[in-house]
Amino acid sequence: MTRTEYPWLLPSAMAGPELPGDRGRSRRTVRDWVVDLTAFLCAAGIGLATLATIEADPTTPDTFVLVDSLVGAAACCALWFRRRWPVGLAVALTLLSTVEPVAAGALLVALFSVAVHRPFRPVALVGVGALAVAPVQPYLRPDPDTSFLASTVIGLLLILLVLSWGMIVRSRRQLVVSLRERAVRAETEAALRAEQAQRLAREEIAREMHDVLAHRLTLLSVHAGALEFRPDAPPAEVARAAGVIRDSAHEALQDLREIIGVLRGPRDTDGNRPQPTLATLDALVAESREAGMDVALDNRLADPDAVPAASGRTVYRIAQEALTNARKHAPGTGVTVAVTGGPGQGITVEVRNPAPTEPFTPVPGSGQGLIGLTERATLAGGRLDHGPAPDGGFAVRAWLPWAS
């Protein structure tokens, strides 16, 4: 059974969002109506029993019996307002009970309501007042069958009993509400963590695809520049460069659409996400060769598929960025990509290119790619070094862990 399935079985203070003791009005549930009716009947039963005792006393005038009957009925009917004004009703019934023993049942119900719906301070004040005036009623209107001391003790014990019972009920309700709020808060925090994880995943995917997009645009820029500065190139070379430009532009557009789609919302599956691994390094080298680069791949890993996925993607991105930089800043030179290592030794990837021997038009670049790759390698538990080589060329060397 849960609160959402059967709210009518709960008190209104627990079925609604407010805490027990809140002064906001809430609609009674079915349980509240049953409890209120039961409390009314109990108070009426105690009042009728007391009225029968008073009526059996031959010394009591009939006028007193009539007044007691009317006052007792009014006190019981007033209990229907105990949820709206519990403290005021309890104070009024406490004063009334000093001269009207018929209102004793209604007083006990009112004290119980105060203990359930109000904090300790008003409960203590009302309880002290009720205990203080408890001996007054037996003194003013004594019971012929019970001594003054016995009536006073019974009255004090009943007041303490209902107050204690009410505070226990209130404490239990507060505990239940606290646990409910904690569960709701935990669900909210879990949803926020899931949303944050999705956002971080989308950002990571966007960064991955940004690298792919940069690679495509570099191919497009290089070949467009070649066509611009070599209009007398052979038709076959012009056609090949135009084909590379067309394919690169198409693929760049597709990558851009992927990035926008990823940033708009989470993906349902991982099928469309670009997840390059070390096994796809051959395809990257083949693509660079088709673009006119002279790339030599020396992959000494026996089983590239056994490389951890995270390390494989990092190696792929390092090689991709290094090939892109070589194409931009050293066109026409040969590039060597070497991958070595094994389980327990780690993975070492090194990309080298000599200094360019022919003049070329530099392609604009900010150099942020290598900075990002250095950070990426560090986060993966490895390291990356890059800089000019002794022969005037450029070298990128990275090491990544590979557990045994």
Secondary structure per residue as TSV (DSSP state, phi and psi in degrees):
chain	resnum	aa	ss	phi	psi
A	1	M	-	360.0	133.3
A	2	T	-	-125.7	163.9
A	3	R	T	-65.1	-35.9
A	4	T	T	-74.4	-27.3
A	5	E	T	-80.5	-40.8
A	6	Y	-	-131.2	67.0
A	7	P	G	-69.0	-21.5
A	8	W	G	-71.9	-14.0
A	9	L	G	-87.4	-2.9
A	10	L	S	-106.1	155.2
A	11	P	-	-62.4	154.9
A	12	S	H	-61.3	-32.0
A	13	A	H	-68.3	-22.8
A	14	M	H	-102.3	-25.8
A	15	A	H	-75.2	-27.5
A	16	G	S	-95.7	177.6
A	17	P	S	-75.8	-17.7
A	18	E	S	-76.8	157.1
A	19	L	-	-85.6	157.6
A	20	P	T	-59.3	133.0
A	21	G	T	100.2	-11.7
A	22	D	-	-65.5	145.3
A	23	R	-	-91.1	0.4
A	24	G	S	-71.1	143.2
A	25	R	-	-80.0	141.9
A	26	S	-	-138.4	153.3
A	27	R	-	-70.5	142.9
A	28	R	-	-69.4	139.6
A	29	T	-	-87.8	175.7
A	30	V	H	-60.3	-39.3
A	31	R	H	-62.5	-39.9
A	32	D	H	-61.7	-42.6
A	33	W	H	-63.7	-39.7
A	34	V	H	-64.9	-43.5
A	35	V	H	-65.5	-43.5
A	36	D	H	-62.8	-41.2
A	37	L	H	-65.8	-40.7
A	38	T	H	-64.3	-42.8
A	39	A	H	-63.0	-40.1
A	40	F	H	-62.7	-43.9
A	41	L	H	-66.9	-39.3
A	42	C	H	-63.3	-46.2
A	43	A	H	-62.7	-40.5
A	44	A	H	-66.3	-37.5
A	45	G	H	-64.5	-43.6
A	46	I	H	-64.3	-40.0
A	47	G	H	-64.4	-40.1
A	48	L	H	-67.1	-38.8
A	49	A	H	-64.5	-41.6
A	50	T	H	-66.3	-40.5
A	51	L	H	-64.0	-36.6
A	52	A	H	-64.2	-38.1
A	53	T	H	-66.0	-41.8
A	54	I	H	-66.0	-41.2
A	55	E	H	-67.9	-28.6
A	56	A	H	-74.0	-16.7
A	57	D	-	-78.7	116.8
A	58	P	T	-67.8	-16.7
A	59	T	T	-82.2	-9.5
A	60	T	S	-86.2	125.6
A	61	P	-	-67.7	154.3
A	62	D	H	-64.8	-29.4
A	63	T	H	-62.8	-41.0
A	64	F	H	-63.7	-37.7
A	65	V	H	-65.1	-41.8
A	66	L	H	-64.9	-44.7
A	67	V	H	-63.7	-42.1
A	68	D	H	-61.7	-38.7
A	69	S	H	-64.1	-45.8
A	70	L	H	-66.6	-43.2
A	71	V	H	-66.2	-41.8
A	72	G	H	-62.5	-41.1
A	73	A	H	-63.7	-41.7
A	74	A	H	-64.1	-40.0
A	75	A	H	-63.9	-41.6
A	76	C	H	-67.2	-41.4
A	77	C	H	-65.4	-31.0
A	78	A	H	-65.7	-18.3
A	79	L	G	-64.5	-19.9
A	80	W	G	-68.2	-12.9
A	81	F	G	-104.4	12.2
A	82	R	T	-69.0	-24.3
A	83	R	T	-77.5	-28.4
A	84	R	T	-84.9	-42.3
A	85	W	S	-129.8	68.1
A	86	P	H	-66.9	-41.5
A	87	V	H	-70.5	-47.6
A	88	G	H	-60.9	-41.4
A	89	L	H	-66.2	-40.0
A	90	A	H	-64.8	-40.6
A	91	V	H	-64.8	-44.2
A	92	A	H	-62.9	-43.6
A	93	L	H	-70.3	-30.1
A	94	T	H	-62.9	-45.0
A	95	L	H	-67.6	-39.2
A	96	L	H	-67.4	-35.3
A	97	S	H	-69.8	-14.2
A	98	T	T	-67.3	-25.4
A	99	V	T	-120.2	-9.2
A	100	E	-	-125.4	98.9
A	101	P	G	-66.3	-19.5
A	102	V	G	-66.4	-23.5
A	103	A	G	-86.2	6.1
A	104	A	H	-63.8	-41.8
A	105	G	H	-63.2	-44.6
A	106	A	H	-62.7	-35.6
A	107	L	H	-63.5	-42.9
A	108	L	H	-62.7	-41.6
A	109	V	H	-64.4	-41.1
A	110	A	H	-64.6	-41.1
A	111	L	H	-64.3	-38.3
A	112	F	H	-62.6	-41.3
A	113	S	H	-63.9	-41.2
A	114	V	H	-61.4	-44.0
A	115	A	H	-65.2	-30.5
A	116	V	H	-81.0	-40.7
A	117	H	H	-103.1	-3.6
A	118	R	S	-127.9	154.0
A	119	P	-	-65.2	178.6
A	120	F	H	-66.2	-37.2
A	121	R	H	-60.9	-55.3
A	122	P	H	-64.0	-32.2
A	123	V	H	-63.6	-42.3
A	124	A	H	-65.0	-42.1
A	125	L	H	-64.5	-45.7
A	126	V	H	-65.6	-40.6
A	127	G	H	-64.1	-41.8
A	128	V	H	-62.8	-40.8
A	129	G	H	-63.1	-42.8
A	130	A	H	-65.4	-39.8
A	131	L	H	-67.0	-35.0
A	132	A	H	-67.7	-37.1
A	133	V	H	-94.2	1.4
A	134	A	T	-57.7	-39.9
A	135	P	T	-74.7	-10.4
A	136	V	H	-70.1	-45.7
A	137	Q	H	-64.1	-44.9
A	138	P	H	-62.7	-26.5
A	139	Y	H	-76.9	-42.3
A	140	L	H	-76.0	-40.4
A	141	R	S	-131.9	80.2
A	142	P	-	-70.6	152.0
A	143	D	-	-87.2	124.9
A	144	P	T	-64.6	-22.5
A	145	D	T	-95.1	-7.7
A	146	T	S	-130.6	140.0
A	147	S	-	-71.7	163.7
A	148	F	H	-62.9	-42.3
A	149	L	H	-65.9	-43.3
A	150	A	H	-65.2	-42.4
A	151	S	H	-62.3	-41.1
A	152	T	H	-65.5	-45.1
A	153	V	H	-63.6	-44.0
A	154	I	H	-61.4	-43.2
A	155	G	H	-61.9	-43.5
A	156	L	H	-63.7	-43.0
A	157	L	H	-64.8	-40.5
A	158	L	H	-64.4	-41.0
A	159	I	H	-62.7	-46.8
A	160	L	H	-62.9	-37.7
A	161	L	H	-64.5	-48.4
A	162	V	H	-69.3	-35.5
A	163	L	H	-65.4	-44.1
A	164	S	H	-64.0	-43.7
A	165	W	H	-61.0	-44.1
A	166	G	H	-62.9	-41.2
A	167	M	H	-68.1	-33.6
A	168	I	H	-65.4	-43.2
A	169	V	H	-62.0	-42.6
A	170	R	H	-63.3	-42.6
A	171	S	H	-62.8	-40.4
A	172	R	H	-65.2	-41.9
A	173	R	H	-63.1	-42.8
A	174	Q	H	-63.0	-37.1
A	175	L	H	-64.3	-44.2
A	176	V	H	-63.1	-44.2
A	177	V	H	-65.0	-38.6
A	178	S	H	-63.5	-42.6
A	179	L	H	-65.3	-37.9
A	180	R	H	-64.5	-44.3
A	181	E	H	-64.6	-37.6
A	182	R	H	-64.6	-40.1
A	183	A	H	-64.6	-42.1
A	184	V	H	-64.2	-41.7
A	185	R	H	-64.6	-39.3
A	186	A	H	-64.8	-40.4
A	187	E	H	-64.4	-40.3
A	188	T	H	-64.8	-43.4
A	189	E	H	-65.1	-38.2
A	190	A	H	-63.8	-40.5
A	191	A	H	-64.4	-39.5
A	192	L	H	-66.1	-40.1
A	193	R	H	-64.9	-40.2
A	194	A	H	-64.1	-41.4
A	195	E	H	-64.0	-40.8
A	196	Q	H	-64.8	-41.2
A	197	A	H	-62.5	-39.8
A	198	Q	H	-64.7	-40.9
A	199	R	H	-64.1	-44.3
A	200	L	H	-63.6	-38.0
A	201	A	H	-64.8	-41.8
A	202	R	H	-63.7	-40.3
A	203	E	H	-65.1	-39.2
A	204	E	H	-64.7	-41.4
A	205	I	H	-63.6	-41.1
A	206	A	H	-62.4	-38.7
A	207	R	H	-65.5	-42.0
A	208	E	H	-58.1	-46.0
A	209	M	H	-72.6	-26.1
A	210	H	H	-63.1	-39.5
A	211	D	H	-62.7	-42.3
A	212	V	H	-62.2	-43.8
A	213	L	H	-63.3	-41.0
A	214	A	H	-62.7	-38.0
A	215	H	H	-63.1	-43.5
A	216	R	H	-64.6	-44.7
A	217	L	H	-66.5	-32.3
A	218	T	H	-65.7	-42.8
A	219	L	H	-58.0	-44.7
A	220	L	H	-62.5	-43.4
A	221	S	H	-66.4	-41.4
A	222	V	H	-63.8	-47.1
A	223	H	H	-72.5	-33.1
A	224	A	H	-64.7	-39.9
A	225	G	H	-64.7	-36.8
A	226	A	H	-65.1	-40.6
A	227	L	H	-66.3	-33.4
A	228	E	H	-70.4	-40.9
A	229	F	H	-94.9	-5.6
A	230	R	-	-131.6	67.5
A	231	P	T	-67.6	-17.3
A	232	D	T	-92.8	13.8
A	233	A	S	-64.3	154.6
A	234	P	-	-58.3	149.1
A	235	P	H	-56.9	-36.9
A	236	A	H	-64.1	-42.0
A	237	E	H	-67.6	-38.3
A	238	V	H	-63.7	-42.3
A	239	A	H	-64.7	-40.8
A	240	R	H	-64.8	-42.6
A	241	A	H	-64.8	-39.5
A	242	A	H	-64.5	-37.8
A	243	G	H	-65.2	-40.3
A	244	V	H	-64.0	-41.7
A	245	I	H	-61.7	-44.7
A	246	R	H	-61.9	-47.2
A	247	D	H	-65.0	-41.1
A	248	S	H	-66.0	-40.9
A	249	A	H	-63.6	-42.1
A	250	H	H	-63.6	-46.4
A	251	E	H	-67.2	-36.0
A	252	A	H	-63.7	-39.4
A	253	L	H	-63.6	-42.0
A	254	Q	H	-63.4	-42.1
A	255	D	H	-63.9	-40.0
A	256	L	H	-63.4	-40.5
A	257	R	H	-62.9	-39.1
A	258	E	H	-62.3	-43.1
A	259	I	H	-62.5	-46.7
A	260	I	H	-62.1	-41.7
A	261	G	H	-64.8	-38.4
A	262	V	H	-66.7	-42.2
A	263	L	H	-71.9	-21.5
A	264	R	H	-74.1	-34.9
A	265	G	S	-171.8	167.6
A	266	P	-	-70.3	150.7
A	267	R	-	-84.9	146.7
A	268	D	S	-75.1	-35.4
A	269	T	-	-134.9	171.9
A	270	D	S	-94.9	7.1
A	271	G	T	-64.9	-33.7
A	272	N	T	-93.6	0.1
A	273	R	S	-81.8	136.9
A	274	P	-	-74.2	114.8
A	275	Q	-	-126.9	72.0
A	276	P	-	-67.1	148.1
A	277	T	-	-128.7	-179.7
A	278	L	G	-66.6	-24.1
A	279	A	G	-69.2	-20.7
A	280	T	G	-93.7	9.5
A	281	L	H	-65.9	-34.5
A	282	D	H	-61.2	-39.6
A	283	A	H	-65.3	-36.3
A	284	L	H	-64.6	-43.9
A	285	V	H	-64.9	-41.1
A	286	A	H	-63.0	-38.4
A	287	E	H	-64.8	-40.0
A	288	S	H	-66.7	-37.0
A	289	R	H	-66.4	-39.7
A	290	E	H	-62.6	-27.5
A	291	A	T	-80.3	-0.4
A	292	G	T	103.0	5.5
A	293	M	-	-86.7	152.7
A	294	D	E	-100.7	98.4
A	295	V	E	-118.6	130.1
A	296	A	E	-113.5	123.1
A	297	L	E	-105.8	125.5
A	298	D	E	-120.3	88.6
A	299	N	E	-102.3	107.4
A	300	R	-	-99.5	11.9
A	301	L	-	-80.7	128.4
A	302	A	S	-67.7	-39.9
A	303	D	-	-134.6	88.6
A	304	P	G	-61.9	-26.7
A	305	D	G	-68.7	-19.4
A	306	A	G	-82.9	-7.6
A	307	V	S	-68.8	138.4
A	308	P	-	-53.3	142.1
A	309	A	H	-58.9	-43.5
A	310	A	H	-63.5	-44.3
A	311	S	H	-67.3	-38.6
A	312	G	H	-62.1	-42.6
A	313	R	H	-64.1	-39.1
A	314	T	H	-65.0	-42.7
A	315	V	H	-61.4	-42.4
A	316	Y	H	-60.6	-45.1
A	317	R	H	-66.4	-36.9
A	318	I	H	-63.9	-45.9
A	319	A	H	-64.4	-39.8
A	320	Q	H	-64.1	-45.5
A	321	E	H	-66.3	-38.9
A	322	A	H	-66.4	-40.4
A	323	L	H	-66.1	-37.8
A	324	T	H	-63.5	-43.8
A	325	N	H	-65.7	-39.6
A	326	A	H	-64.6	-38.0
A	327	R	H	-67.0	-35.5
A	328	K	H	-77.8	-42.3
A	329	H	H	-107.6	-10.4
A	330	A	S	-143.8	60.9
A	331	P	T	-68.1	146.0
A	332	G	T	86.1	-4.4
A	333	T	S	-96.7	159.0
A	334	G	E	-82.9	141.1
A	335	V	E	-118.7	135.9
A	336	T	E	-114.0	127.2
A	337	V	E	-116.1	117.7
A	338	A	E	-120.1	130.3
A	339	V	E	-127.5	122.6
A	340	T	E	-135.0	170.3
A	341	G	E	128.3	-171.7
A	342	G	E	-178.2	178.3
A	343	P	T	-61.6	132.0
A	344	G	T	85.5	-21.4
A	345	Q	T	-98.7	-24.5
A	346	G	E	93.6	177.5
A	347	I	E	-117.2	131.5
A	348	T	E	-117.2	125.7
A	349	V	E	-122.1	132.5
A	350	E	E	-135.5	129.7
A	351	V	E	-123.3	122.2
A	352	R	E	-127.6	147.0
A	353	N	E	-146.0	141.9
A	354	P	-	-75.4	174.6
A	355	A	-	-71.3	145.5
A	356	P	-	-66.2	141.1
A	357	T	-	-102.8	-14.1
A	358	E	S	-118.3	147.6
A	359	P	-	-65.3	147.9
A	360	F	-	-151.6	163.2
A	361	T	-	-90.3	116.2
A	362	P	-	-63.1	142.6
A	363	V	-	-93.1	130.0
A	364	P	-	-57.6	139.6
A	365	G	-	-162.0	147.3
A	366	S	-	-98.5	-12.7
A	367	G	S	76.6	11.3
A	368	Q	H	-75.4	-19.6
A	369	G	H	-61.8	-45.6
A	370	L	H	-67.6	-33.0
A	371	I	H	-64.1	-44.2
A	372	G	H	-64.7	-38.0
A	373	L	H	-67.4	-36.0
A	374	T	H	-61.1	-44.5
A	375	E	H	-64.7	-39.9
A	376	R	H	-64.6	-42.9
A	377	A	H	-64.9	-37.9
A	378	T	H	-64.5	-43.5
A	379	L	H	-64.0	-29.2
A	380	A	T	-80.7	0.4
A	381	G	T	90.6	11.1
A	382	G	-	-115.9	-153.2
A	383	R	E	-153.1	157.7
A	384	L	E	-141.5	132.4
A	385	D	E	-123.4	143.1
A	386	H	E	-150.5	150.7
A	387	G	E	163.8	179.3
A	388	P	E	-65.1	144.1
A	389	A	-	-91.9	161.0
A	390	P	T	-57.9	-28.9
A	391	D	T	-84.9	8.7
A	392	G	S	93.1	-5.1
A	393	G	S	-85.6	-151.7
A	394	F	E	-140.6	144.0
A	395	A	E	-135.5	140.8
A	396	V	E	-124.9	123.4
A	397	R	E	-131.9	131.3
A	398	A	E	-137.8	147.9
A	399	W	E	-127.0	134.7
A	400	L	E	-129.2	145.8
A	401	P	-	-71.5	150.3
A	402	W	-	-144.0	105.3
A	403	A	-	-65.3	148.5
A	404	S	-	-78.8	360.0
